Structure formats: structure tokens, C-alpha cells
Amino acid sequence: MASLVQFLPLFPFFFLISFSVSHGPFLPKAIILPVKKDPSTFQYVTQLYMGANHLAPIKLVVNLGGSFLWADCGLTSDSSSQKLVPCNSLKCSMAKHNGCTNDNKICGLKSENPFTRLAATGELAQDMFAVEFIDELKTGSVASIHQFLFSCTSSTLLQGLARGAKGMLGLGNSRIALPSQLSDTFGFQRKFAICLSSSNGAIISGESPYLSLLSHDVSRSMLYTPLISFRDEVSEEYYIKVKSLKINGKKLSLNTSLLTMDGEGHGGTKISTISPFTTMKSSIYKTFVEAYERFGFSMGLTKVDPIAPFGLCFSTMGVNVPSIDLVLQSEMVKWRIYESNSMVKVSDEVMCLGFLDGGVNQKESIVIGGHQLEDNLLEFNLGISMLGFTSSLAMVETSCSDFMFSKDSSAFDT
């Protein structure tokens, strides 16, 4: 994608330096976006900048499996650099459009709010967006992407989003999701990482220097597992294959077919930033919770009345809680979930197991939600369809909130 890149220090008044991507001597090594957790909705919110004449901040809710960025047209229509994409164009085809609007002249694109399940057909648009970049392990400037593709849609879709959010940022495996557009613009490998936190976290796209933005090098603690697809079709959402579940090292007695994706695309384990907690299909959840309760009793935990939406709660007086393992392609590759990610403290006296019953009709066997992702560094390598993960960064004495940002970018108010 031929684009003009501008680098802007994050100061009140921007000094512009423009050059061609193909000839520029200072290409960013990685892009980094600050992420904050909204305490009311448990949604993860990031911030970009848009508009060629005046870079205006725009807050967006992160959707790991989203196909593209969509935003409220009322917010974006004032930008003089914004242009609608014609129907039957190459860009429209890339977006897997949903027909045409305005007498078949403009590319139509269906946007959905996954929290309210509301959907609306918007218009595929392009404008200049800007994101913070990393160069020589430093942050503090932004690189702009001309002709960034996104959906301009109705303000009705903003219902249910975190305060101040004007749309959603899709990180899915699609041609016009953020990771692909960054790859096309800056020549990155098609990979990105997320590191979420109950406070400050980050989304990173590009090369590996981001590992050095943490207080400890976590590269040696990363494990890898394949990202799986349905019938060899590329999935825009991210699934992994969990072969078994363990509590305190003991494998649960589960029918393994319950964990497998079938020929209709049902089953499997999805990773999601939309679900605040991990959900399991009812048949799996029942076995899991009963086993966790038994192990909890054996470790001296005291069960108390559950507090919605959780189904199993304990007194906080217990010393330790059982560990949980998601066993992946082999017994040697497992995603261990420690207390900080398995339990939710709902009061000074009560903590609850942060896993919910997803119901009998949940499409996926397991949906790994936000609470279980926090302070786990996840790297999605789309080029080779692999997921790298660390389990809890607390085990190496760091956290996702340790990412170093410029003062301006990390302090945005959600």
C-alpha cells in the first residue's frame, strides 16, 4: 500500500516531517498503542489520531477478532481528508463489502457492536490515521497512515461502549484490520501482540523490540501453539486447540470431543477481548467447576454463597487456590492460569472463580476472556498462524502495566 508517512513528536504543536515509505530513512520498528481498561464496562479502550488537517484523538474499544475499525460518522465527517470508497473498487473488494449504498456508488460495509448485538451498514471510508511508534526502543512520536480504510457508521452502534468511545478497533485476521494495514504500510511482518492489564496495557505491531519495553525480558518464557481455522479457511477471529484441562496438575474427565472444533465450525477455544471473563459451554463448565470446588476444599478454601455473575465463590481467608492448565498440542505446552487470573476479588471477604457458564448453545467450547488475558503477553503471528504466550508475567516479576510510554499517550482519560 503506497502511503506517505509523517512523524510527529507528541507535543502541543506538531512539527511535520514527511517522506515516502519506500525511501524514508527512519521507518518505525514497531507501532505501540496504549490500552486502558474501563472500570464500568470491563472493556479495553485504546486511542488513535485521525484527520490530515488536525490530528484529533479518537477512543476506540478493542475487539481482538474484529474485521476492521468502525467509527461514528458524526465524529469523522468533519475531516476534510476523509473520502468514501467507490463500489466495485479494489479497496471495496479487499473489505469483503456488503453491497453498495447511495445508488450503488459507495462501498457498503456492515458493522456490528458485539456487546449489544446491534448491526448497521455503514460506508467504507479512508482517512489519515496516526499511531505512536517505537524507534530504537523509544516512544513519543506518531507515524501517520494516509488512506487508512475504516467503516463510517451510525452513532446508534455506540450504545453499550465505554464512556468516550467513538467506535471499535478490529485486530482480526482480515485485509483491512489494523495489523494488516500496518503491515502493508510499514513493511512489518504480519504479527502483533497484546498485553492487557486492569490498568494500563498495550497493543504492539512490528518487530520484537517491544519485549525490551518491559522491565524484564520475557522472550525465553514464551511458548507457541498453532492458530486453528475451520475447514482450512482463514478465520478472522483467533482460535487455539485445547486438548485437555487440568486443575492442580490433574486432568479432568472430559469427553475430548467437547473441546474439538467440528465440521460446522462449532467448538474450539477462542481468545476474546469482548468477553470480560472466560466462558465455557455448560457441559464443560459443570465438570470444571465441580472439580475446582473439590480441589479448593482440599486446599482449605471455604465456599460461600455465589455472587452474580459468578457460580463459585470462596472466602478470601484461604492461603492458596488451585492452578488451572489449558493443555495445548502436547503435555509440554500448556497455558497455566494462576490465582491473579483465575480469581476475581468482589469484596474484602469474598473472591470468585472468574469462569462463567456460557450456556448449552455457546458456539465455542471455551472463550478465553479479558480477565484471564491480563498480564499475559500474547503474540499473534498471522504469517505463520502461530500464537506465542507467556502465562502470567508476575512469574517473571513484571506486568503489562510496565510498558514504557510517552507521558501524553499513556495518560489518556477513558
N, C-alpha and C positions, 0 to 999 in steps of 0.2 A: 504494500500500500504506500504509494508515494505521498509523503507528508512533509510539511515544514515544521520544524521543531523550534520552540522558543524556550529559553531558560530564564527564569525569573526568580531572583532572591526573594525570600518571604519577608519583605519589608513593607511599610505602609504605602510607599510609592515604588512601582516596579520599574527596573531598568531592563529594557528589552535587548536581547542579542539573538538574532535569527540566522539560521543557516540550514542547508539541506541535510536531511538524514543521511544520505549516501556519502556526503563529503564532510560532515561535521566532525571535528577532532575531539569533541567532548561528549560522546554518546553516553547516556547513563548506563551504569552496570545493572541497576535494578530500580524498580519503582516500589515505593512503600506508601501505604495508606494507613492512617491512624484509625483505630476502631474503638468505640466505646459501647458499653452495654447500657441500654436504657433500663433503669430500675423498675419502671412501671409495667413495661410490656415484655421484658426479658429479651428484646430484640437487639441485634448488633448493628450499630449505626456508624457509617463512615462519611467522609467529606471529600468531594472533588470541587473543582472550579470550572466554570464554563463561561463562554462568550468571548469573542475576539476583541471587542472594543473595551470591555470592562470585565475582568475576571471576577465573577460573583460566586461565592461559596454555595454549594448545594449539598444538603444532607440526604443520605440515602440509606435505606435498610439493606443489609447484606443478605442476599439469597444465594447460597453456595451452588444450588442446582439451577439457578435462573438462566434463561437463554440469552438475555440482553438487559441493558439498562432501560428502564422506563421512568418517565418523569411527567409531572403535571404540566400540561400545555400552557396553563395560565401563568406559570412561572417562567417558562422558557421562550414564549413567543415574543418577548421584548428584545431578544438578542438579534442584532442586525446581521450577524453572521450565520444565523440558522437558516437552513434550506430544507425543503421537503424533497424526498427521493421519488423520482418518477416510477410509475409502474412499468413492468417489463424491462427494467434496467438490470444490469449485472448485480448491483448492490441489493436490489429488491430480491433477486433470486437467492443471493447469499443469506438473506434474512429468513428464508422459508416463510414467505409472506402469506397472509390470509386473504388474498384477493386485493381489489383496488377500491379506492374511495374517490370522491369528487369527480364523478363522471368518468371513472376508470383512468384517472390521470395520476393519482398518488398511490404509492405503495402502502397497503394496509397491513397492520401488524397487531395481533391480539395480545393484550397484556392482561395479567391476572394478579390479583392480590391473594396470596396463599393463606393469609390469616382469615380473611372474610369470605374467600372463595368467589369474590366478585370478579368479573372479567369485562373488558371493553375493547373494542377495536380502535386502535389509535393509528397514527400516521408515522411511517418511518422517516426520520429526520437526520440531519447531520449538522454538527456544530463543532466549535473548538472546545475541547475539554483539557484541563491541566491537572497534573498529579505530581506529588513530591517524588524526587528521585534521590538515589544513593550514588555517590561518586567518591571513590577512594575511602569508603566506609564513613562518609559524612552525609548528613542530610541537611535540608534547609532551603533548597531551591525547588522550583517546579518546572517540569517539562510539559509543553502543550502539544496536543494531538489535533491537527486540523482534520476536519471531515470525519469526526467520530460518529458512528452510527448508533442511534437510540430510538426508542419509541416515544412519541409525544402523545400523551393520552389524557383521559378525563380526570378531573380532580376528585370524582366520586371514588376512585380507587385508593385514595389516601386514607379512607376510613380504616381505623384499626392499626395504623402505623404509629411508630414512636413520635412523640412531640417534635415538631420541626422538620420531620422527614418529608421530602417532596417527591419521593419515588423509591425505586428499588434498584440495587446494583446486582446484576446477574454475573456469576462466576462459572457458569456451566460450560460444558464442552460443546460449544457451538461457534459458528464462524463470526458472530458479532458480539459475543460475550466479551467482557473486559480482557481476560487473559489472551484471547486470540487477537484482539485488536492491538494490544500492547506488543505482542509478538510480531505482528505484521509491520508495525510502525518502527520499532526499535531493534528488530532482529534478534530478540530474545529466543531462547528455546521455549517451546510451548509448555511451560510449567509455572506454577505459582505456589505460594504457601500461605496458610492462615495460622495465626496464633492468637486465639481469643482469650479473654480474661473477664472476670467480674468487674474490672475497672477499665484499664487501657490495654489494647492489643494492637494487632497489625495484620494487614494483608500485604504480601510481597510478591512481585513478579520479576523474573530475571534470573541472574546468576547467583551463586552461593554466598557472596559477601554478607548477606543478611544474617548468616549464622554468627558472624562476629559482632553483630549489633546487640547480641545478648551478653550478659555478664560472664557466661561460661560457654565454651564450645560444646555444642550438643551433637555434632555430626557423628561421633562414634557411638552414640546411643540410639541412633535411628535404625529402625527395622523397615522392611519393604514387603509389600503384598500387592498382587495384581488388582487393578480396577476391572470389574467384570461388566459385560454387556449382555443384552438379550438377543439371542439368535444372531450373534456376530454383528449386530447393528451397534453403531456408536451411540452410547447413552449420553444425553446431555447432563443427567444427574450422576452422582458418584456412588457406585455400589462396590462392596467387597464381599468376599465369600468367607463367612464364619462357619467353621466345620463343627465346633462344639463350644459349650460354655462350661467354665469351671468356677467353683467357689472354694476358696482356700485350697486350691490345687486339686479338688475332687471334681471329676467330670459329672455333669448332670445326666440323668437318664432321660434323654430326649430322642424322639424319632428324628434322625438326621434329615429326613426328607422335609421336615418342617422348616429347616434353615436354608434349603436349596431353592434357587430360582427355577420355576417350572417353565414349560414351553409357551405359556401365555404371559410370561413376564411377571408373575406373582412370586413373592418370596425374596430371598436375598437380604442383605443388610445394607441400608442406605445411610449415608452421612448427610446430616441436615443442620443448617443454621436456623431453620424455621421453627422446628420443634424445640421448646426450651429444655425438655428432658427426654431421655431415651424412652421410647415406647416399644412394646413387644406385642405380637399377636397373642390373643388370650390364652391359647393352648400352651405357648411357651412361657408366658408370664406366670401362669399358675404354678408350673413346675419350678420356675426360677425363684419366686417369692417364698414358696414353701421351704425350699432348700436353704435359702438365705436366712429365713427365720430360725431354722434348726441350728445352723452354724452360729448364728447370733446368740442363741441361748447357751450353746456350748462355750462361748467366749464370755459369758456373764452379762450379756445385754438384757435389759428389761423392756419388754414390749409395753407400749402404751396405746391408747386409742388413736387411730389414724386421723390425720388432718388433711382434708381435701387439698389438692387432687391426689395425694399420695395414699398408697394402700397399706404401707407397713412403716410404723414409726417406733422409735425406741427412746428411752430416757438418755440424756446426754451424759449420764454418770458412768457409762461404760468406758473402759480404757481403750480398747481396740475394736475394730469392726472387720468382718471378713473381706478378703480381697476378691476381685472378680476378674476372670480372664476370658477374653474372646480369642479362642484358638483359631488361627487362620490356616494357611496352606500346610502347616506342619506343627508338631508339638513344640518346635523350637521358635516358632514365630507366633507370638501372642501379644495382644493389646491388653495390658494389665490396667485395671481401673482401681485406684486407691481411694481411701476414705474421702479425700477432698473432692473427688469427682463422683463418688457413689452416694454420698450422704448430703442432705440439704438441711441446714440448721434453721428450723422455723421459729424457735424461741430459745431462751436460755436453758430451758428444761427439756426440749424435745428436738430430736433430729429424725428425719425421714429418709427412706430409701428413694433416691431420685430416679426411679424407673416406674413407668406407668403402664397400665393395661391399655393397649391400643385398640382392643375390641376384636371380635371374630372376623370382621371384614377389612381389617387393615391389609393393604396390598402387600406391604413388605413384611418379612418375618420380624425384622428389627429395624428401627430407625434410631440411629445414634444422634442424640440431641445436644443442644448447646452446652448444658451443664457438664456433660461428660467430655466435651471437646476442650473446655477451658484449661489453659496452661498445658496443653499438648500441642507441640508443633507438628503440623500436617503439611506435607509437600505433595502436590498433585502434579505428576509428570505426565502430561497429556500425550507427549510424543511417543512414549513407550508404555503408556497405560499402567503406570505404577503409582502406588501411594506409599510415601515414606512417613513414618510416625515415630514419636519419641516416648509415648506414655507420659506420665506426669513429670514436668520439668522440675518439680520440687525435689525429685530424687537426685538431681544434679545441682541443687541449690540455686535455681533461678526460676523465672516465671515470664509469662508473656508480657506482663506489665514492665519488664525490664528493657524492652526495646527503646533505643535512644532516638528521640525525635527532636526536631527544632521546637523551640518554645511555642511558636504560633500554631503549628499543626497539631500538636498533641493536646492542646488545651481547648479545642472547640467544645462548645457547650451544647449537649444534646437535650 
